[in-house]
């Protein structure tokens, strides 16, 4: 493990006035938000353990969805589910999860990718799920497509990039991902009502859906088997 690796999976920006107000006014928002430091601490510990071991490395870049915020436990998030499914296929993999709650595209560029470089290990597979937080502010929305194009050019070759096809800027991003020669498009789908009690983050069912979507592309990067993955 690189001696300077001290990544902590926490968002260094303070919560906004609006988010603080929502947490006080809506108990569900507050309960889901309370997961953030616990899940970040869990991932920091697992990251350090992963970097001490050997074997194929899966690097996860993104925001609260890759932390598993909204799931009933951190293990019910999509990343741990995929790790279990890969092991069931005979494809054990270490996970270095650099995501953090509230992350934006700029955070992947300016903090997560440099952290990957600092760990001095080459990933066998890299996944990216980010962009929804950029839609929350007008200035970020205006630059979303531009910053995403920069991100695509800086990702490791063959990176798996989650997209949400449709209208608006995320739809434009999806088109750019599909056309980019160095990344692999992973289109996502969500079912109505599969949300946590804050009415924003995914619930366990949605995270299971995400895991099913990502397992085969990740397995394809690691080596294919015909076994069917399990999901709790």
C-alpha positions, 0 to 999 in steps of 0.5 A, a space after each residue: 500500500 502506498 504510505 501516503 494513501 489517507 483517503 477517507 471517503 468523506 465530503 469535505 464541503 459543509 452541508 448547505 443551508 437547504 440540506 440542513 433544513 431538510 434534515 431537521 424538517 423531514 425525519 426520513 431525510 435525517 435518518 438517511 443522511 445519518 448513514 453518511 459518516 458510518 458508511 464512509 468509515 466502513 469503506 475507508 477501513 475496507 479500502 485500507 484492507 484491500 490495498 494490503 492484499 493482492 489480486 485483481 483490483 476494482 476501483 469505484 468512482 462516484 457519489 453516494 450511490 456507490 457508498 450505498 446511502 439509502 440501503 438498509 446496511 452498507 452491505 446492501 449497497 450495489 458495490 458489496 452485492 457485486 463483489 459477492 456475485 463476482 466471488 460466486 462466479 469464481 472471480 474474487 476481486 479487491 474493491 477500492 471505493 473512492 466514492 463519497 456522498 455529494 460527489 460531483 464530476 469535478 470531485 472525481 477529476 480533482 480528488 478521486 482520480 488523484 487518489 487512485 494515482 496515489 495508491 500506486 496500484 493498477 485497477 483491473 476494472 474501474 467503474 464510474 457512477 456520478 453526475 446527479 449532484 451536478 444537476 442540483 445547481 445551475 452553474 454545475 448544470 451548465 458545465 456538466 457535459 464539458 466536465 464529463 467529456 474531460 472525465 471520459 478522456 482521463 479515465 483508465 481505458 475500458 472503464 465502465 461508465 453508468 449512464 441514464 439515457 433520456 432527455 436533458 444533460 444526462 441524456 447528452 452525457 449518455 450519448 457522449 459515453 456511448 460514442 467514446 472509444 475508450 470507455 464502456 457504457 452501462 445504461 441504468 434503469 430504475 423502477 418506480 417506488 424503489 427509493 429510500 425513506 428520504 425519497 431521493 436515494 435508492 432502496 435495497 431493491 434498487 441497489 439489487 437492480 444496480 448490482 445486476 446491471 453491473 455484475 456482467 460488465 465487471 465480470 467481463 473485464 475480469 474473466 467470464 464464467 457461466 455461473 448465475 450470481 446470487 443476490 441477497 
